Amino acid sequence: MSRVLRIKDGVAVITGAASGIGMGLAQQAAALGMRLVLADVQADALQALAKRLDTEVLVVPTDVTDADAVPDGATLRVRLA
């Protein structure tokens, strides 16, 4: 029995997406057909990345080290739907 990882049409939540590894993950996930929730403190860089990606993107400028600043999953789901 083979296992198949189904990625297309999935949703990836990526923190630190405005640069470095996070940006690379966002680009790869978009290329695989995933919808994205991108978070970073660098709002302008995050918006610029979202415009370059060929997929549905929800930009969440936030500091993930501050729990009070991070939207909960239910809020993100409503905003992405």
Contacts in CASP RR format, 6 or more apart in sequence:
PFRMAT RR
TARGET T0000
AUTHOR 0000-0000-0000
METHOD contacts of the structure
MODEL  1
MSRVLRIKDGVAVITGAASGIGMGLAQQAAALGMRLVLADVQADALQALA
KRLDTEVLVVPTDVTDADAVPDGATLRVRLA
7 29 0 8 1.000
7 32 0 8 1.000
7 33 0 8 1.000
7 34 0 8 1.000
8 32 0 8 1.000
8 33 0 8 1.000
8 34 0 8 1.000
9 33 0 8 1.000
9 34 0 8 1.000
9 35 0 8 1.000
10 33 0 8 1.000
10 34 0 8 1.000
10 35 0 8 1.000
11 34 0 8 1.000
11 35 0 8 1.000
11 36 0 8 1.000
11 37 0 8 1.000
11 80 0 8 1.000
12 25 0 8 1.000
12 26 0 8 1.000
12 29 0 8 1.000
12 34 0 8 1.000
12 35 0 8 1.000
12 36 0 8 1.000
12 37 0 8 1.000
13 36 0 8 1.000
13 37 0 8 1.000
13 39 0 8 1.000
13 76 0 8 1.000
14 22 0 8 1.000
14 25 0 8 1.000
14 26 0 8 1.000
14 29 0 8 1.000
14 36 0 8 1.000
14 37 0 8 1.000
14 38 0 8 1.000
14 39 0 8 1.000
15 22 0 8 1.000
15 39 0 8 1.000
15 40 0 8 1.000
15 64 0 8 1.000
16 22 0 8 1.000
16 23 0 8 1.000
16 38 0 8 1.000
16 39 0 8 1.000
16 40 0 8 1.000
16 64 0 8 1.000
17 23 0 8 1.000
17 25 0 8 1.000
17 26 0 8 1.000
17 36 0 8 1.000
17 38 0 8 1.000
17 39 0 8 1.000
17 40 0 8 1.000
17 46 0 8 1.000
17 49 0 8 1.000
18 38 0 8 1.000
18 40 0 8 1.000
18 41 0 8 1.000
18 42 0 8 1.000
18 45 0 8 1.000
18 46 0 8 1.000
18 49 0 8 1.000
19 40 0 8 1.000
19 42 0 8 1.000
19 45 0 8 1.000
23 49 0 8 1.000
26 36 0 8 1.000
26 38 0 8 1.000
26 49 0 8 1.000
26 53 0 8 1.000
27 53 0 8 1.000
29 36 0 8 1.000
29 55 0 8 1.000
30 36 0 8 1.000
30 53 0 8 1.000
30 54 0 8 1.000
30 55 0 8 1.000
30 57 0 8 1.000
33 55 0 8 1.000
34 55 0 8 1.000
35 55 0 8 1.000
35 56 0 8 1.000
35 57 0 8 1.000
35 58 0 8 1.000
35 80 0 8 1.000
36 50 0 8 1.000
36 53 0 8 1.000
36 55 0 8 1.000
36 56 0 8 1.000
36 57 0 8 1.000
36 58 0 8 1.000
37 57 0 8 1.000
37 58 0 8 1.000
37 60 0 8 1.000
37 76 0 8 1.000
37 80 0 8 1.000
38 46 0 8 1.000
38 49 0 8 1.000
38 50 0 8 1.000
38 57 0 8 1.000
38 58 0 8 1.000
38 59 0 8 1.000
38 60 0 8 1.000
39 46 0 8 1.000
39 60 0 8 1.000
39 61 0 8 1.000
39 62 0 8 1.000
39 64 0 8 1.000
39 70 0 8 1.000
40 46 0 8 1.000
40 61 0 8 1.000
40 62 0 8 1.000
41 61 0 8 1.000
41 62 0 8 1.000
41 63 0 8 1.000
42 61 0 8 1.000
43 59 0 8 1.000
43 61 0 8 1.000
46 59 0 8 1.000
46 61 0 8 1.000
47 59 0 8 1.000
50 57 0 8 1.000
50 59 0 8 1.000
56 80 0 8 1.000
58 76 0 8 1.000
58 79 0 8 1.000
58 80 0 8 1.000
60 71 0 8 1.000
60 76 0 8 1.000
62 69 0 8 1.000
62 70 0 8 1.000
62 71 0 8 1.000
63 69 0 8 1.000
64 70 0 8 1.000
71 79 0 8 1.000
END
